[in-house]
Structure formats: structure tokens, C-alpha cells
Amino acid sequence: MAKLVLTNTSVTLNGTNISDSVAAVTISTSAAEVPTTSFGSGGAVTRVSGLIDNSVTLSLHNDYNAIDGLIMPLIGSTAVTMVVKAGTAAVSTANPSYTFSVLCTEFTPVNGAVGELNTADVTWPISGTITKATA
């Protein structure tokens, strides 16, 4: 199986390509665990999957025009579209795209010490499902 080193990941937020300001991106998905244990379960805990919860985490290099100017108006607004691809090549089975609606719920416009890069790490909830495209 081929290994993939992320070097040219593409991230767009609300139609704006922010890839040049993204140092790391993580899309997380999990399913709730719903207990179904009953007296008839033979003394073992039983479970089924419940609601799926998704989120995206970004490590951003802040820029007051490109990043701050884009994100600050989105805080507390409605969900906007985000698209993430591992590379900038055309969408394919080797380079799928992940499209979803994200709620921008937090942002740190100033973060850093003397001589450090102004950064912001955010984790935003995804509203609805994640759509994976391979063509």
C-alpha cells in the first residue's frame, strides 16, 4: 500500500482557498455508542452505533487580510462549505475530496510571543455529513 506525505493539501473555506495559511488539518468522525444491554444479553454489555459526530481541526498562520478577514465575520453565523483534498491534483481515488458544512465557532486573532508566528488553532463542528468524492 502506498504511503502519503501531505505536502500540498488543498483547503477552501466558504469558496476561498486558504491552503497557503494552513499548517495542519484533521477531519475527525465518530459514532456515538448507544447501550442496548438487557436482561437477555447473557451478562454482556451490548451496543449499537448512534449519531455520527464530525469535526475539523485547523492550525492556521494568521493574516489579518486573508484569514482574520475571512473567519471573523463567520463566527456565530450559519454553516459554510469547506472542501479538503490531500493534494491539488484532480479529484480521483488517489486524491479524494471531502466536502462538508462547518460552523465557525471559535478563532484566536492574536496568538504568539515575541518573535513568533501569529497562529490560531481551531476545532469546528461539522453540521451534517461529510461527502467524499473520488471522480
N, C-alpha and C positions, 0 to 999 in steps of 0.2 A: 504494500500500500504506500502511495506517495505521501510524503510529509509536506506540510505547507508552512512557510515562514511568512508572516504578514509584513509586507514592506510597502504596499501600495493600496491599502484599503480605502474604499470609497464610502463616504458618509454624507448624505444630504439630509437637511432638516428644513421642512416647510419649503421645499423646492430650491434651497440654497446649498451648494456644495461647500461643506466645512472641513473637508479632508485635510487641508493644509494646517488646520488648527487642532486636529485630534491626535493625541499621542497614544491613546488606547481606547478600545471599545469592547464591551462584553454584552451579549444578549443572553439573558437568563430566562429559563422557563421551568416551571414546576407545577405539579398537580397536587392538590390537597388530598390528604389521606383521611378517608371517612370510615370510622369504625362500624362494623356490621356484626360484631360479636353477639351471639345469643346463647341461650342455654343449650341449643342443639349444635353448637360449633365444636363439640368434642374437647372442650378445655383449652382450645387455642384461640388466639385473637384472630379475627378475620377483618379484612378491609377491602374497600373499593376506591377507585380514583374519583375525586370530586372535581371541583372547579380548577381550571388551569389559570395560573398567575404568571405574567410575563413582565420583565423589566429590562431596561437598557442602562448601562453604566458607561459614562464617557470621562476620559481625562482630557481636559481642554487646555490649550495655550490661549490665554485671554488676549483679545484685541478689541479695543473699545469701539471700533467701527464694525468689523466683521462679526465678532462673536457676541460681545455685550449688546451691540445694537440690534442683533437678531434675536437673542434669547430674552433679554429683559422684557420686551413687550409680550412675550409668550407666557411669562409666569402668570399663572392663575387664569389663563384663557382656555379656550377649548383645545381638544386634542388636535395635533398637526401630524402630517405624514413624515416618517423617517424611512430612508432606504439605506441599507448597509450591504456592501459587497466586499468580499475578501480582496479582490483586485479590480483594476479599472478596465480590464478586458470585457468583451461582450458577455452577457449572461449565458451560462452554459452549466452542464452538470459539474464541471470542474471549477466554475466560478458563479455559484448561485447568488441571487439577490434575496434579501429579507426585507419585506415592506410591512410597516405597521403604523398605527396611530399612537403617538406618545403624548403624555401630559407633562408639560414642563412645569415641575412643581418646586424646583429649587435652583439656585445659581449663586455663586460667590464671585462678585465682580472684582474684588481686591483680595489677593491671597499670595503672600510671599514675604520674605525677609529681604534685607539689603542685599542687592546684587543677584537676587534670584528671579527666575522667570515667574510672571504673574500667571497662575494656573487656577483651574476650577475643576473639581471632581464632582460629578452629579450622577445620581441614580434616579431615573424617571420611570414611573409605571407605564406599562403599555396598556392601552384601552382596546380590548378585543383580541383578535387572533393575529398571529404572525403568518404572512403569506410568503412561502418560499417559491421562487421562480427559477427554472433551470433552462429556459429557452426564450 
